[in-house]
């Protein structure tokens, strides 16, 4: 009969390897039990990871759409807040200028014009606002401040209306300067430094938006036009002719009131974009939740099977320690 023997050191190494193997298994099972996910996905899915990869890819894409939508939501909210403020300021001032009594004094005319100049500066400040270090009304050049200062605009207009003697001529000159196309030395060249309407931004798999409103948009430009027209009186336009100065203020007030519907329409356009963004965010959140459930189903570990395997490994480890203890107590003298 052949007798197989094993030395003490070899036995110690075998016992240590078995102990390490069981402890590794227990660590894996403990991690699965705490995380709820299997450690070996390849074995769980029998090597077919295509479905899981597809889910992960769609989740990554939805996450990017979500970031785009969140950025667009913040941008449109900032635009809406700015235009609401502009509409409030220009509407109140427009009514005051247009309905001013006939017998106003030169001092009151000067005060009204100074108020218009101050409002022009405040409106430009609103249109030069930023969200997340991006200018709201610069179009594609969102890293560039869209509008020059009120002083720059009024200085250019003062040169345009120099020598004109009637409120109608001044109003026409101001309107022509603001409406001049690029390259003609008007508002688009002197005062506006942004780009064209915003580029398309994907916010969902089947939804994109383009924020086309800029400080060069007609509704915003006409608000600045009416304010600048009134502010020119404070900068010396029609000096010495109180009646024409009052007519110019009245024309500016009417321009601001006439521009209220286009300004509200521009706000409605942005409001529609906000609605599209909100819908895309809701649908994206729902799709993400569904995909996460599907992913978790593929990756989840059965808690009962894992607990049973962990208990079995603990039993094996205890048994191994018992064997090691028994072997360590063997003595040759006892055997003999």
C-alpha positions in Angstrom: 0.0 0.0 0.0 1.3 3.4 -1.0 1.3 6.0 1.8 1.1 9.7 0.9 2.6 12.1 3.4 2.9 15.9 3.6 5.4 17.8 5.6 4.6 20.3 8.3 5.5 23.4 6.3 3.6 22.2 3.2 0.6 21.5 5.4 0.9 25.0 6.9 1.0 26.5 3.5 -2.0 24.6 2.3 -4.0 25.6 5.3 -3.0 29.3 4.8 -4.0 29.2 1.1 -7.4 27.6 2.0 -7.9 30.3 4.7 -7.0 33.1 2.3 -9.4 31.7 -0.3 -12.3 31.5 2.1 -11.6 35.0 3.4 -11.5 36.4 -0.1 -14.9 34.7 -0.9 -16.3 36.1 2.3 -15.1 39.6 1.5 -16.7 39.4 -1.9 -20.0 38.1 -0.5 -20.0 40.8 2.1 -19.4 43.5 -0.5 -22.2 42.1 -2.6 -24.5 42.0 0.4 -23.8 45.6 1.3 -23.9 47.1 -2.2 -26.7 44.8 -3.6 -24.7 44.2 -6.8 -22.8 41.2 -8.0 -19.1 41.4 -8.1 -18.6 39.3 -11.2 -20.9 40.8 -13.8 -19.4 38.7 -16.6 -20.3 35.5 -14.8 -23.7 36.8 -13.9 -24.5 37.7 -17.5 -22.7 34.7 -18.9 -20.5 36.9 -20.9 -23.4 38.7 -22.7 -22.9 42.3 -21.5 -24.3 43.9 -24.6 -27.7 44.8 -23.0 -25.9 46.3 -20.0 -23.5 48.3 -22.1 -26.5 49.7 -24.1 -28.2 50.8 -20.9 -25.0 52.4 -19.6 -24.6 54.2 -22.9 -28.1 55.6 -22.9 -27.8 56.7 -19.2 -24.6 58.6 -20.1 -26.4 60.2 -23.0 -29.4 61.2 -20.9 -27.0 62.6 -18.2 -25.5 64.9 -20.9 -28.9 65.9 -22.1 -29.8 66.7 -18.5 -26.8 68.9 -18.1 -27.6 70.7 -21.3 -31.3 71.2 -20.2 -30.3 72.5 -16.8 -27.9 75.0 -18.3 -30.5 76.1 -20.8 -33.1 76.4 -18.0 -30.8 78.7 -16.0 -30.1 80.7 -19.1 -33.7 81.2 -20.1 -34.7 82.0 -16.5 -32.0 84.7 -16.4 -33.3 86.1 -19.8 -36.9 86.1 -18.6 -36.0 87.9 -15.4 -34.0 90.5 -17.3 -36.7 91.2 -19.8 -39.3 91.3 -17.1 -37.3 94.0 -15.4 -36.8 95.9 -18.7 -40.5 95.7 -19.6 -41.4 97.1 -16.1 -38.9 100.0 -16.3 -39.7 101.0 -19.9 -43.4 100.6 -19.5 -43.6 102.9 -16.4 -41.3 105.5 -18.0 -43.0 105.4 -21.3 -46.4 106.3 -19.7 -44.8 109.1 -17.8 -43.2 110.6 -20.8 -46.1 110.2 -23.2 -48.8 111.5 -20.7 -46.8 114.4 -19.4 -49.0 117.6 -19.1 -48.5 120.3 -21.7 -47.4 123.0 -19.2 -44.3 121.3 -17.9 -41.3 123.4 -17.0 -37.8 123.2 -18.4 -36.6 121.8 -15.1 -39.1 118.9 -15.2 -38.2 118.2 -18.8 -34.5 118.0 -17.8 -35.5 115.7 -14.9 -37.5 113.4 -17.1 -34.6 113.2 -19.6 -32.2 112.4 -16.8 -34.5 109.7 -15.6 -34.5 108.2 -19.1 -30.7 108.3 -19.2 -30.6 106.5 -15.8 -33.1 103.9 -17.0 -31.1 103.4 -20.2 -28.0 102.6 -18.1 -30.1 100.2 -15.9 -31.6 98.4 -18.9 -28.1 98.0 -20.5 -27.0 96.5 -17.2 -29.8 94.0 -17.3 -29.1 93.1 -20.9 -25.4 92.7 -20.0 -26.2 90.2 -17.3 -24.6 86.8 -17.0 -25.5 83.3 -15.8 -22.7 80.8 -15.2 -20.2 83.2 -16.7 -22.1 83.4 -20.0 -23.7 86.6 -21.2 -27.4 86.2 -21.6 -28.0 88.3 -24.8 -24.8 87.8 -26.7 -26.0 85.0 -28.9 -23.3 82.7 -30.2 -20.6 84.9 -28.6 -21.7 84.3 -25.1 -18.2 85.1 -23.7 -18.5 88.7 -24.9 -20.5 91.5 -23.2 -23.2 92.4 -25.7 -23.7 96.1 -25.2 -21.5 99.1 -24.9 -22.1 101.6 -22.1 -24.9 104.1 -22.1 -22.4 107.0 -22.5 -21.0 105.4 -25.6 -24.4 105.1 -27.2 -25.4 108.6 -26.2 -22.1 110.1 -27.4 -22.6 108.5 -30.8 -26.2 109.7 -31.0 -25.3 113.2 -30.0 -23.0 113.5 -33.0 -25.8 112.1 -35.2 -28.4 114.7 -34.1 -26.1 117.7 -33.9 -27.6 120.7 -35.7 -31.1 119.2 -36.0 -33.8 121.6 -35.0 -37.0 119.6 -34.6 -38.1 116.7 -32.5 -39.2 114.8 -35.6 -35.8 115.1 -37.2 -34.0 114.0 -34.0 -36.4 111.0 -33.7 -35.8 110.0 -37.3 -32.1 110.2 -36.9 -32.1 108.2 -33.7 -34.3 105.5 -35.3 -32.1 105.4 -38.4 -29.0 104.9 -36.3 -30.5 102.1 -34.3 -32.0 100.4 -37.3 -28.9 100.7 -39.5 -27.6 97.3 -40.8 -24.2 96.0 -39.8 -21.4 97.9 -41.6 -23.3 101.2 -41.7 -21.8 102.6 -38.5 -25.0 102.3 -36.5 -26.1 100.5 -33.3 -25.0 97.1 -34.7 -21.4 98.3 -35.2 -20.9 100.8 -32.3 -23.0 99.4 -29.5 -23.6 95.7 -30.1 -20.6 93.3 -29.6 -22.3 89.9 -29.5 -23.0 87.4 -32.1 -26.1 86.1 -34.0 -28.8 84.0 -32.5 -27.8 81.1 -30.3 -26.8 77.7 -31.8 -29.0 74.6 -31.5 -28.6 72.9 -28.1 -29.8 69.2 -27.8 -31.8 68.8 -24.5 -33.3 65.4 -25.3 -33.1 62.6 -27.8 -35.8 64.3 -30.0 -35.7 67.9 -28.8 -33.3 70.8 -29.4 -33.7 74.5 -28.7 -32.1 77.7 -30.0 -32.1 80.8 -27.9 -32.2 83.4 -30.7 -33.0 86.5 -28.5 -30.0 88.8 -28.4 -29.6 92.5 -27.5 -29.8 93.1 -31.3 -33.3 91.6 -31.5 -35.8 94.3 -32.6 -37.8 94.3 -29.4 -34.8 94.9 -27.2 -33.2 97.3 -29.6 -36.4 99.4 -29.8 -36.5 99.6 -26.0 -33.0 101.1 -26.0 -34.0 103.4 -28.9 -36.9 104.9 -27.0 -34.8 105.4 -23.9 -31.9 106.9 -25.8 -34.2 109.3 -27.6 -35.5 110.7 -24.3 -32.0 110.8 -22.8 -30.6 113.0 -25.6 -32.5 115.9 -24.2 -30.3 115.7 -21.1 -27.3 115.6 -23.5 -28.1 118.9 -25.2 -30.4 117.9 -28.0 -32.8 120.7 -29.1 -31.2 123.0 -26.5 -33.2 126.2 -26.0 -36.5 125.0 -27.5 -38.7 123.7 -24.7 -41.6 122.8 -26.9 -39.5 120.6 -29.3 -37.8 119.0 -26.3 -41.1 118.1 -24.8 -42.2 116.7 -28.2 -39.1 114.6 -28.3 -39.8 113.2 -24.9 -43.4 112.5 -25.9 -42.2 110.7 -29.0 -39.8 108.6 -26.9 -42.6 107.7 -24.5 -44.9 106.6 -27.4 -42.0 104.6 -28.9 -41.6 102.8 -25.5 -45.3 102.1 -25.2 -45.6 100.9 -28.8 -42.7 98.5 -28.2 -44.4 96.9 -25.2 -46.3 94.2 -27.2 -43.1 93.2 -29.2 -41.2 93.0 -25.9 -43.9 90.8 -24.4 -43.9 88.6 -27.5 -40.1 88.1 -27.1 -40.7 87.1 -23.5 -43.4 84.7 -24.6 -40.9 83.1 -27.1 -38.5 82.6 -24.3 -41.3 81.2 -22.1 -42.1 78.7 -24.8 -38.5 77.6 -24.7 -38.7 77.2 -20.9 -41.7 75.0 -21.4 -39.9 72.8 -23.9 -36.9 72.5 -21.5 -39.1 71.6 -18.6 -40.9 68.9 -20.6 -37.5 67.5 -21.8 -36.2 67.5 -18.2 -39.3 65.6 -16.9 -39.1 63.0 -19.7 -35.4 62.6 -19.2 -35.8 62.1 -15.5 -38.5 59.4 -16.1 -36.3 57.7 -18.8 -33.3 57.7 -16.5 -35.3 56.1 -13.7 -36.6 53.4 -15.9 -33.1 52.6 -17.3 -31.6 52.6 -13.8 -34.2 50.0 -12.7 -33.3 47.9 -15.7 -29.6 48.2 -14.9 -30.0 47.4 -11.3 -32.0 44.3 -12.2 -29.2 43.0 -14.3 -26.6 43.8 -11.7 -28.4 43.1 -8.4 -27.3 40.3 -6.1 -29.9 37.9 -4.6 -29.7 38.9 -0.9 -30.9 35.4 0.3 -28.5 33.5 -1.8 -25.7 35.8 -0.9 -26.5 35.4 2.8 -26.6 31.6 2.5 -23.3 31.6 0.7 -21.8 33.9 3.4 -23.0 31.6 6.2 -21.5 28.6 4.3 -18.2 30.3 4.0 -18.2 31.2 7.7 -18.8 27.5 8.5 -16.0 26.5 6.2 -13.6 28.9 7.8 -14.6 27.8 11.3 -14.1 24.2 10.3 -10.7 25.0 8.9 -9.6 26.7 12.1 -10.8 23.7 14.0 -8.7 21.3 11.8 -5.7 23.6 12.2 -6.1 23.6 15.9 -6.4 19.8 16.1 -3.3 19.3 13.9 -1.3 21.8 15.9 -1.9 19.7 19.1 -0.6 16.4 17.6 2.4 14.9 19.3 4.6 12.1 18.2 4.8 10.8 21.7 1.0 10.5 21.8 1.0 8.6 18.5 3.6 6.2 19.7 
